[in-house]
Amino acid sequence: MNAKRSAVICAVLAAVCYGLGAPAAKLLLADVSPYIMASALHLGAGFGMLAVRAVRSKASKRREARLTRCELPYTAAMIALDIAAPVLLMLGLSLSSSATVSLLNNFEIVVTTLIALFFFKEAVGRRVWIAIALITAASAMLSVEDSESIALSVGAVFVLLACLCWGLENNCTRKLSLRDPLQIVVVKGIGSGFGALALAAFIGESVPSSLYVSLALLVGFVSYGLSIYFYILAQRTLGAARTSAYYAVAPFIGVALSFAIFRETPSATFLAALVIMLAGTYFLAFEKHAHSHAHTSVEHEHRHSHDDGHHTHTHEPTAPNEHSHAHSHESIRHSHAHTPDLHHAHTHQR
């Protein structure tokens, strides 16, 4: 399986895991405050992935590059934004329906793409813009299907502010995507979780029963922990804008579950939006971006193999297929199809 296809699968898995979260969190918010819920979701992600990391380290010798002091500013920004975003989302979810919140979450795509384009100079070509436009149009169609229940309310404003935080956070996370994704999720989850818990304690929120806390932790492990892990793996290859576009399938997962569980009949609007969303996904999946480009000499560390045309250094003795260590890249100019991963962050002439 090639790298792009694997990254696409990871992006879709991230959306599936996250798409399960809003309905589950909505049920728990009847007994858990938004601040405690935000804390539990992140702590569930952090401690859950910490356990996964412990199991993985015993079962596999494949190494990942660890976070260093150089990434501290992006790590701190990631945690701060991830404290604010879930609190804003839970406030919005407490004031709006889970369907409304799921659909409004697609505003994150627009924010992530614009920040990636204008601040991090990520290349966004015609096919990607078409895909984003189609996905946004599909989301808008669903959003106005019931104009009474999906309106710009105070709850919706909180959700849009959460999306703004996540758009910034997605681009900070991309700067860390060559590092160990499990370590990133652990740091992010535990740091953000205790930050939100401190905020809840400052406000004076009471802790609910252990049953509700356990359920919230479980939801956090799936919808935040596993979702963020797959998201970071996808960002390594696809970049921030493309990964967030694939992530837009998350609302459809919630809607599809409601059809399956409650035996609802899909409307004509839903079916039309689904076709448009699939068309957008097609433009993303079959995007071709190839041209002559230059790589400057650089030294960095991340997990890599020697069959991608970019890692040509030698080892004594021979290294395993995938491994991590500090290595150098020589200056080179060549032409091939590529995505905006951290090896292809070059600028493009308009």
Secondary structure, DSSP 8 states (H G I E B T S, - for coil): --HHHHHHHHHHHHHHHHHTHHHHHHHHTTTS-HHHHHHHHHHHHHHHHHHHHHHHHHH-----B---GGGHHHHHHHHHHHHHHHHHHHHHHHHS-HHHHHHHTTHHHHHHHHHHHHTS-----HHHHHHHHHHHHHHHHHHTTTTTTS---HHHHHHHHHHHHHHHHHHHHHTTTTB-HHHHHHHHHHHHHHHHHHHHHHHT-----HHHHHHHHHHHIIIIIIHHHHHHHHHHHHHHHHHHHHGGGHHHHHHHHHHHHH-----HHHHHHHHHHHHHHHHHHT---EEEEEE--EEEEEEE-SSSSS-----SS---SSEEEEEEE--EEEEEE--SSTT-------
